[in-house]
Amino acid sequence: VGDTGMVKGDVVSESVTVHGRVEGSVRARKVMLARNAHVIGDIVHQSLSVEMGAVFEGQCRYLQDPLSGAAGASSAPAS
């Protein structure tokens, strides 16, 4: 998502770099929020980096393979 770009909706990709604004969930193996990024929504990732100055309003969760399975409720492994 470019500096002046805006996405309203969910983003699913191998790799996501946000310079602009995202209003919705982000699901990717690699997520990078640049210094002027503004994300309102949850992030499911394998790798996450957030530059100083980025705004993130939501919850983030690590998954070994964020692109597999259902986007909604995922069951936690029993221990």
HUVEN-V511331 format. One record per pair of residues at least 6 apart in sequence whose ideal C-beta (glycine too) atoms are under 8 Angstrom apart, sorted by the first residue. I is the first residue (numbers start at 1). J is the second residue. D is the distance in whole Angstrom. If there is no record, write none. Layout:
i = (I,I)
j = (J,J)
d = (D,D)
//
This chain:
i = (1,1,1,1,1,1,1,1,1,1,2,2,3,3,3,4,5,5,5,6,6,6,6,7,7,7,7,7,8,8,9,9,10,10,10,10,10,10,11,11,11,11,11,11,12,12,12,12,13,13,14,14,14,14,15,15,15,15,15,16,16,16,16,16,17,17,17,18,18,18,18,18,18,18,18,19,19,19,20,20,20,21,21,21,21,22,22,22,22,22,23,23,24,24,25,25,25,25,25,25,26,26,26,26,26,26,27,27,27,27,27,27,28,28,28,28,28,29,29,29,29,29,29,30,30,30,31,31,31,31,31,32,32,32,33,33,33,33,33,33,33,34,34,35,35,35,35,36,36,37,37,37,37,38,38,39,39,39,39,39,40,40,41,41,42,42,42,42,43,43,43,43,43,44,44,44,44,44,45,45,45,45,45,46,46,46,46,46,48,48,50,63)
j = (7,11,16,17,18,19,20,21,22,37,19,20,19,20,36,20,19,20,21,20,21,22,23,20,21,22,23,24,23,24,23,24,24,25,26,27,41,71,22,24,25,26,27,28,27,28,67,71,27,28,28,29,30,67,28,29,30,31,32,26,28,30,31,32,31,32,34,26,31,32,33,34,37,39,54,34,36,37,36,37,38,37,38,39,40,37,38,39,40,41,40,41,40,41,41,42,43,44,58,71,39,41,42,43,44,45,43,44,45,66,67,71,44,45,46,66,67,45,46,47,65,66,67,45,46,47,43,45,47,48,49,48,49,51,39,48,49,50,51,54,56,51,54,51,52,53,54,53,54,51,54,55,56,54,55,54,55,56,57,58,57,58,57,58,58,59,60,61,56,58,59,60,61,60,61,63,66,71,60,61,62,63,66,62,63,64,65,66,60,62,56,74)
d = (6,8,8,7,5,6,4,7,6,8,6,6,5,6,6,6,7,4,7,6,4,8,7,8,7,5,7,7,5,6,8,5,5,5,8,7,8,7,6,7,7,5,7,7,5,7,7,7,8,5,6,6,7,7,6,7,4,8,8,6,4,7,5,7,8,5,7,8,8,7,5,6,4,6,8,4,6,6,8,7,7,8,5,8,8,8,8,5,7,7,5,6,8,5,5,5,7,7,8,7,7,7,8,5,7,8,8,5,8,5,7,6,8,6,8,6,7,7,4,7,8,6,7,7,7,5,6,5,7,5,7,8,5,8,6,8,7,5,6,4,6,5,6,4,6,4,6,7,7,8,4,7,8,8,5,8,7,5,7,7,5,7,8,5,5,5,7,7,7,7,8,4,7,8,5,6,5,8,7,8,6,7,6,7,7,7,7,6,6,8,6,8)
//
